[in-house]
Amino acid sequence: MVEQLKFIVEQLKRPPFNRKDYNILTFDNLTNNQLLQVLTDVFAVIDPLERAHKIDIRDEESERTATRHMNTLKMLGYRPKLDTDVNTFRQNLVSGDKSVVFPILQWLLEKLPEHKERAYLGRYLSRTDVPSEFLSDPEIAEQYERCDELMEEFKEVHRGYKELTSTPHTIEDLRRDIKQLEDEKETLQKRLEKQKPRVQKIPAAQIELAKNYRQEVEKEAKLNTMKQDLQNVVHQLEQKIQRLERQIGDQRSSSYDQSPEAIMKRMEEENQVNSYLVSDKFPKQLSQMKTKLKYYEEVTSNKALGQTELTNYRAKISELNSVINKLHEKRVLTKDPTADNLAVFRQQALIVARRKEQAAERLTQLRAENDALEKQFGRNPSMNGGGSSAIMKHTGQIPQGEEFQRYVNMLRSKGNAYKRKRQELNDMTAELQLLKRTEEILKEQVDQIKSRMGMEERKQGIEGYFSTQERLEELSTMKMEQDELKGKTLDEITGLIKTLNSRISSKKAELDPILKEVKPLRAKIQELRNEYEAKKSKYDALNANFESSRSTLESEVRGFYEEQYAQESRFHTLRAQMLINAVQLKRANDEQSSYMSKDKATKSNREQLNKQINDYEVRIKNNRERQKVTKDVQIDGTKQMKYWRDILRMMELKQKLATGE
């Protein structure tokens, strides 16, 4: 829910909505009318040509707003959740419930460009619902067909526009096309320049004849086009005439026995037949199919059965069937035939029920055949009353002679077959109604006899005997049906196993020559594998020896490298020490030579150091003398400060005495 709100708010903040004042909290706190207004604003952006969306919903009735929203969502192809009821969805949309509006807004904002295009197309491709009784008018039918043709033309134009807009045209492509056109233009100009001298040599009369010939050819092409257009118009008019004739024939055929009582009777009969199919036949078939599906699922979930297991199952089934037959014979022998007054009616009811099931099955088959024939008539133009114009459309020429006669005979035979099937369908429907009425009468009689039997049972003190007996018979019938179904299932499983065994044997037969070819190859592979294992063991041994020797050599080389590094470092250290000692020796020799020389201009380091030492000693002596003088001055100053401090205190005391404080 939070992600949904976040997405809606982010999309509404972007153009073309630009609702910067929305956040998750404010949008979640909007009232239902405000949410409906937001939905209307989004519809206005998606379909800007529709003025009905550019409105304040406070000025519009709620039902009208809901209708407008429902129509727009239908045009855009919105589908609510599968478990949502249409009436509930409409009520929540009218009230502006968040559980309905938020998913709609998310769906609209996720694919906004696609919805815009769909709204644009829906404006021009929405079909107008015209009642069938109005389509019988030729002018309305013609205008309706013309509208369909214009819609198809609009689709083609829009498809071409989309292809053009979706095809990328870069500047380089345009330049290349322009260059190609210019080259073609130059080529044509050169050809024209070459042809001009030849044309100038031809007499003017021949040129005039060629010009007239070209004009006649163009006129002939125009006439052929006009002829084709007229043929198309004639073809359309023939189709229209034959459609109208077919409608007239249908109206005439259906005009017989069109009284309200007959129509109501037919409607009641169809309603009874459909109610029987829906309430009795189809649920029974559905339960049988579910039972078979359950058996099939159990069979597929279990492991495959072998021949011995199938034999055991068949033996158990036959044993159970024999037990059931013995119990049934025992019940028949012990039951008093005179006491069962309902046996005749029960037998008749069973016969009627079976006949009704057979009639319903036959009716279903006939309806399926009828639907197939109607679809075939609707799809095939040659069987839809198109006549010779339809054949002309497919073959390009009008059928004549024997071909047209064959076509008429084919139509006549198909029409007769359709009428015969229709008559059979009507007969089966009437028979089904008769059987149903008979069943109702028998049920009423059975109910009356049951009530009398119940009274007799209460009098005799054996109440419930008849119901128990019926229940036992029903259980016996259900058991027989289940056994029959199980037998069919086992037969199907047996057939499936046989099929699988045959397929396995065929596959084995196909694989036998391949296996024969594979056997020597397997032996060769085994030999190569042994050879490979032997060579691999040799390789592993050599590799192990090589690895051990390599590790030994690597350790020795590593030791040599370390010794080399140590010797090189020692060499560099000694060399640096030698350089330092040489420099020191040179300095000592220079000092000795300068000290022993008689030249006073150059002083030795010893003399320079002695001079510096003497200078430092003189400076230290002077500093000591200055320190002594400073200490004396400090002592005198301390005494003077003490004297002045005492004088200042005396003056303060005198001042206090003078002021009398």
Disulfide bonds with the S-S distance in Angstrom:
none
